[in-house]
Amino acid sequence: MDILYFAWVRERIGLPKERITTDAATVADLVAELIAREDRYAVAFSDLSALRVAVDQELTDFDAPLSGVREVAFFPPMTGG
């Protein structure tokens, strides 16, 4: 599965994307796995209310299932202008 990071999430983790193998059932489970890896993930995911997530390019929530998913993207809320 590809994991994409945008804006300050990318800056805190230090990667624009990575490919991982996971047994996570939901996005929240995936986040928990990432947080357990290294402190930089814990910092990036410390406040999930400040993050949005897309699964296979569709905006969703952290309870979304990951079965069959190819891509998960994390990014801050977007503002118009």
VMD Tcl script that builds the backbone (N, CA, C; Angstrom):
set m [mol new atoms 243]
animate dup $m
set s [atomselect $m all]
$s set {name element resname resid chain x y z} {
  {N N MET 1 A 0.845 -1.163 0.000}
  {CA C MET 1 A 0.000 0.000 0.000}
  {C C MET 1 A 0.897 1.235 0.000}
  {N N ASP 2 A 0.516 2.235 -0.775}
  {CA C ASP 2 A 1.241 3.501 -0.778}
  {C C ASP 2 A 0.612 4.443 0.245}
  {N N ILE 3 A 1.467 5.096 1.014}
  {CA C ILE 3 A 1.027 6.103 1.963}
  {C C ILE 3 A 1.604 7.438 1.494}
  {N N LEU 4 A 0.747 8.425 1.299}
  {CA C LEU 4 A 1.163 9.746 0.843}
  {C C LEU 4 A 0.985 10.755 1.968}
  {N N TYR 5 A 1.941 11.669 2.076}
  {CA C TYR 5 A 1.903 12.715 3.102}
  {C C TYR 5 A 2.012 14.064 2.414}
  {N N PHE 6 A 1.160 15.000 2.823}
  {CA C PHE 6 A 1.144 16.323 2.207}
  {C C PHE 6 A 1.322 17.426 3.250}
  {N N ALA 7 A 1.854 18.552 2.787}
  {CA C ALA 7 A 2.019 19.776 3.578}
  {C C ALA 7 A 2.824 19.512 4.845}
  {N N TRP 8 A 2.347 19.991 5.995}
  {CA C TRP 8 A 3.134 19.855 7.229}
  {C C TRP 8 A 3.241 18.404 7.697}
  {N N VAL 9 A 2.347 17.537 7.250}
  {CA C VAL 9 A 2.461 16.115 7.599}
  {C C VAL 9 A 3.743 15.566 6.966}
  {N N ARG 10 A 3.960 15.896 5.702}
  {CA C ARG 10 A 5.176 15.478 4.997}
  {C C ARG 10 A 6.422 16.056 5.679}
  {N N GLU 11 A 6.343 17.301 6.079}
  {CA C GLU 11 A 7.491 17.942 6.732}
  {C C GLU 11 A 7.841 17.259 8.050}
  {N N ARG 12 A 6.857 16.900 8.827}
  {CA C ARG 12 A 7.112 16.257 10.125}
  {C C ARG 12 A 7.631 14.833 9.974}
  {N N ILE 13 A 7.128 14.121 8.982}
  {CA C ILE 13 A 7.563 12.739 8.778}
  {C C ILE 13 A 8.862 12.690 7.976}
  {N N GLY 14 A 9.040 13.652 7.099}
  {CA C GLY 14 A 10.268 13.706 6.318}
  {C C GLY 14 A 10.222 12.918 5.021}
  {N N LEU 15 A 9.031 12.489 4.630}
  {CA C LEU 15 A 8.849 11.719 3.390}
  {C C LEU 15 A 7.592 12.200 2.672}
  {N N PRO 16 A 7.624 12.260 1.341}
  {CA C PRO 16 A 6.390 12.572 0.615}
  {C C PRO 16 A 5.496 11.345 0.464}
  {N N LYS 17 A 6.134 10.147 0.420}
  {CA C LYS 17 A 5.352 8.911 0.300}
  {C C LYS 17 A 6.226 7.731 0.674}
  {N N GLU 18 A 5.563 6.641 1.008}
  {CA C GLU 18 A 6.270 5.397 1.282}
  {C C GLU 18 A 5.344 4.238 0.969}
  {N N ARG 19 A 5.932 3.100 0.694}
  {CA C ARG 19 A 5.162 1.879 0.440}
  {C C ARG 19 A 5.338 0.978 1.650}
  {N N ILE 20 A 4.224 0.526 2.205}
  {CA C ILE 20 A 4.288 -0.330 3.392}
  {C C ILE 20 A 3.417 -1.562 3.202}
  {N N THR 21 A 3.704 -2.549 4.016}
  {CA C THR 21 A 2.856 -3.729 4.131}
  {C C THR 21 A 2.227 -3.652 5.512}
  {N N THR 22 A 0.925 -3.809 5.569}
  {CA C THR 22 A 0.224 -3.672 6.847}
  {C C THR 22 A -0.913 -4.681 6.952}
  {N N ASP 23 A -1.228 -5.037 8.188}
  {CA C ASP 23 A -2.405 -5.853 8.473}
  {C C ASP 23 A -3.511 -5.009 9.089}
  {N N ALA 24 A -3.347 -3.694 9.069}
  {CA C ALA 24 A -4.333 -2.787 9.665}
  {C C ALA 24 A -5.692 -2.968 8.990}
  {N N ALA 25 A -6.730 -3.003 9.805}
  {CA C ALA 25 A -8.090 -3.171 9.276}
  {C C ALA 25 A -8.720 -1.835 8.890}
  {N N THR 26 A -8.327 -0.763 9.576}
  {CA C THR 26 A -8.889 0.567 9.323}
  {C C THR 26 A -7.766 1.594 9.238}
  {N N VAL 27 A -8.120 2.788 8.799}
  {CA C VAL 27 A -7.143 3.879 8.771}
  {C C VAL 27 A -6.623 4.153 10.178}
  {N N ALA 28 A -7.496 4.132 11.168}
  {CA C ALA 28 A -7.076 4.365 12.554}
  {C C ALA 28 A -6.053 3.319 13.002}
  {N N ASP 29 A -6.251 2.072 12.612}
  {CA C ASP 29 A -5.287 1.020 12.930}
  {C C ASP 29 A -3.950 1.293 12.244}
  {N N LEU 30 A -4.001 1.765 11.002}
  {CA C LEU 30 A -2.785 2.111 10.275}
  {C C LEU 30 A -2.031 3.228 10.986}
  {N N VAL 31 A -2.756 4.244 11.409}
  {CA C VAL 31 A -2.136 5.360 12.140}
  {C C VAL 31 A -1.464 4.838 13.409}
  {N N ALA 32 A -2.123 3.951 14.124}
  {CA C ALA 32 A -1.543 3.380 15.339}
  {C C ALA 32 A -0.247 2.638 15.027}
  {N N GLU 33 A -0.228 1.886 13.920}
  {CA C GLU 33 A 0.998 1.190 13.503}
  {C C GLU 33 A 2.115 2.174 13.196}
  {N N LEU 34 A 1.779 3.239 12.484}
  {CA C LEU 34 A 2.789 4.230 12.125}
  {C C LEU 34 A 3.341 4.936 13.366}
  {N N ILE 35 A 2.457 5.303 14.281}
  {CA C ILE 35 A 2.886 5.964 15.517}
  {C C ILE 35 A 3.854 5.076 16.296}
  {N N ALA 36 A 3.617 3.772 16.280}
  {CA C ALA 36 A 4.469 2.843 17.018}
  {C C ALA 36 A 5.858 2.697 16.383}
  {N N ARG 37 A 6.004 3.088 15.124}
  {CA C ARG 37 A 7.278 2.956 14.418}
  {C C ARG 37 A 8.363 3.890 14.945}
  {N N GLU 38 A 8.042 5.200 14.966}
  {CA C GLU 38 A 9.041 6.221 15.294}
  {C C GLU 38 A 8.355 7.462 15.837}
  {N N ASP 39 A 9.126 8.261 16.554}
  {CA C ASP 39 A 8.585 9.495 17.132}
  {C C ASP 39 A 8.081 10.469 16.083}
  {N N ARG 40 A 8.718 10.519 14.921}
  {CA C ARG 40 A 8.288 11.482 13.904}
  {C C ARG 40 A 6.840 11.223 13.469}
  {N N TYR 41 A 6.417 9.964 13.459}
  {CA C TYR 41 A 5.018 9.652 13.143}
  {C C TYR 41 A 4.110 10.065 14.295}
  {N N ALA 42 A 4.564 9.840 15.514}
  {CA C ALA 42 A 3.783 10.235 16.687}
  {C C ALA 42 A 3.539 11.743 16.682}
  {N N VAL 43 A 4.556 12.501 16.304}
  {CA C VAL 43 A 4.404 13.958 16.223}
  {C C VAL 43 A 3.412 14.336 15.128}
  {N N ALA 44 A 3.548 13.735 13.960}
  {CA C ALA 44 A 2.679 14.068 12.828}
  {C C ALA 44 A 1.218 13.710 13.091}
  {N N PHE 45 A 1.001 12.612 13.814}
  {CA C PHE 45 A -0.375 12.146 14.051}
  {C C PHE 45 A -0.862 12.433 15.469}
  {N N SER 46 A -0.243 13.373 16.145}
  {CA C SER 46 A -0.606 13.660 17.541}
  {C C SER 46 A -2.005 14.255 17.693}
  {N N ASP 47 A -2.511 14.917 16.661}
  {CA C ASP 47 A -3.844 15.518 16.730}
  {C C ASP 47 A -4.610 15.166 15.458}
  {N N LEU 48 A -5.333 14.056 15.493}
  {CA C LEU 48 A -6.044 13.604 14.302}
  {C C LEU 48 A -7.148 14.561 13.863}
  {N N SER 49 A -7.632 15.401 14.772}
  {CA C SER 49 A -8.659 16.369 14.385}
  {C C SER 49 A -8.094 17.420 13.423}
  {N N ALA 50 A -6.766 17.522 13.347}
  {CA C ALA 50 A -6.116 18.473 12.444}
  {C C ALA 50 A -5.735 17.825 11.115}
  {N N LEU 51 A -6.203 16.605 10.891}
  {CA C LEU 51 A -5.859 15.868 9.675}
  {C C LEU 51 A -7.090 15.402 8.920}
  {N N ARG 52 A -6.910 15.271 7.636}
  {CA C ARG 52 A -7.908 14.646 6.772}
  {C C ARG 52 A -7.239 13.432 6.138}
  {N N VAL 53 A -8.059 12.506 5.680}
  {CA C VAL 53 A -7.524 11.289 5.063}
  {C C VAL 53 A -8.343 10.965 3.817}
  {N N ALA 54 A -7.641 10.471 2.798}
  {CA C ALA 54 A -8.286 9.982 1.584}
  {C C ALA 54 A -7.802 8.553 1.348}
  {N N VAL 55 A -8.736 7.701 0.983}
  {CA C VAL 55 A -8.436 6.303 0.672}
  {C C VAL 55 A -8.741 6.100 -0.806}
  {N N ASP 56 A -7.733 5.686 -1.547}
  {CA C ASP 56 A -7.854 5.544 -2.999}
  {C C ASP 56 A -8.486 6.799 -3.616}
  {N N GLN 57 A -7.989 7.951 -3.178}
  {CA C GLN 57 A -8.334 9.280 -3.678}
  {C C GLN 57 A -9.767 9.710 -3.377}
  {N N GLU 58 A -10.374 9.095 -2.351}
  {CA C GLU 58 A -11.699 9.522 -1.911}
  {C C GLU 58 A -11.629 9.929 -0.453}
  {N N LEU 59 A -12.076 11.139 -0.167}
  {CA C LEU 59 A -12.078 11.643 1.201}
  {C C LEU 59 A -12.934 10.743 2.084}
  {N N THR 60 A -12.402 10.388 3.240}
  {CA C THR 60 A -13.115 9.484 4.143}
  {C C THR 60 A -12.743 9.819 5.574}
  {N N ASP 61 A -13.077 8.937 6.518}
  {CA C ASP 61 A -12.711 9.171 7.914}
  {C C ASP 61 A -11.770 8.078 8.401}
  {N N PHE 62 A -11.324 8.214 9.629}
  {CA C PHE 62 A -10.319 7.307 10.168}
  {C C PHE 62 A -10.869 5.916 10.486}
  {N N ASP 63 A -12.180 5.730 10.407}
  {CA C ASP 63 A -12.779 4.414 10.611}
  {C C ASP 63 A -12.902 3.632 9.304}
  {N N ALA 64 A -12.467 4.214 8.201}
  {CA C ALA 64 A -12.603 3.569 6.892}
  {C C ALA 64 A -11.815 2.264 6.833}
  {N N PRO 65 A -12.401 1.224 6.253}
  {CA C PRO 65 A -11.697 -0.057 6.117}
  {C C PRO 65 A -10.594 0.032 5.066}
  {N N LEU 66 A -9.569 -0.797 5.248}
  {CA C LEU 66 A -8.428 -0.786 4.330}
  {C C LEU 66 A -8.350 -2.009 3.428}
  {N N SER 67 A -9.292 -2.900 3.525}
  {CA C SER 67 A -9.267 -4.107 2.701}
  {C C SER 67 A -9.263 -3.733 1.216}
  {N N GLY 68 A -8.248 -4.180 0.496}
  {CA C GLY 68 A -8.150 -3.917 -0.932}
  {C C GLY 68 A -7.681 -2.531 -1.319}
  {N N VAL 69 A -7.369 -1.705 -0.359}
  {CA C VAL 69 A -6.953 -0.328 -0.624}
  {C C VAL 69 A -5.524 -0.304 -1.152}
  {N N ARG 70 A -5.289 0.553 -2.135}
  {CA C ARG 70 A -3.945 0.698 -2.705}
  {C C ARG 70 A -3.225 1.944 -2.218}
  {N N GLU 71 A -4.000 2.982 -1.794}
  {CA C GLU 71 A -3.372 4.253 -1.436}
  {C C GLU 71 A -4.127 4.945 -0.309}
  {N N VAL 72 A -3.360 5.456 0.654}
  {CA C VAL 72 A -3.922 6.271 1.735}
  {C C VAL 72 A -3.134 7.573 1.762}
  {N N ALA 73 A -3.824 8.692 1.802}
  {CA C ALA 73 A -3.170 10.001 1.832}
  {C C ALA 73 A -3.602 10.768 3.076}
  {N N PHE 74 A -2.629 11.405 3.714}
  {CA C PHE 74 A -2.885 12.225 4.898}
  {C C PHE 74 A -2.511 13.667 4.585}
  {N N PHE 75 A -3.376 14.607 4.985}
  {CA C PHE 75 A -3.139 16.025 4.687}
  {C C PHE 75 A -3.939 16.884 5.644}
  {N N PRO 76 A -3.514 18.142 5.834}
  {CA C PRO 76 A -4.293 19.046 6.663}
  {C C PRO 76 A -5.550 19.498 5.915}
  {N N PRO 77 A -6.532 20.030 6.639}
  {CA C PRO 77 A -7.729 20.540 5.962}
  {C C PRO 77 A -7.350 21.612 4.930}
  {N N MET 78 A -8.034 21.609 3.822}
  {CA C MET 78 A -7.762 22.601 2.786}
  {C C MET 78 A -8.649 23.814 2.982}
  {N N THR 79 A -8.123 24.962 2.660}
  {CA C THR 79 A -8.899 26.192 2.746}
  {C C THR 79 A -9.065 26.768 1.354}
  {N N GLY 80 A -10.130 27.467 1.154}
  {CA C GLY 80 A -10.373 28.101 -0.133}
  {C C GLY 80 A -9.738 29.481 -0.189}
  {N N GLY 81 A -9.825 30.067 -1.340}
  {CA C GLY 81 A -9.237 31.404 -1.403}
  {C C GLY 81 A -9.309 32.011 -2.755}
}
mol reanalyze $m
mol bondsrecalc $m
mol representation Tube
mol addrep $m
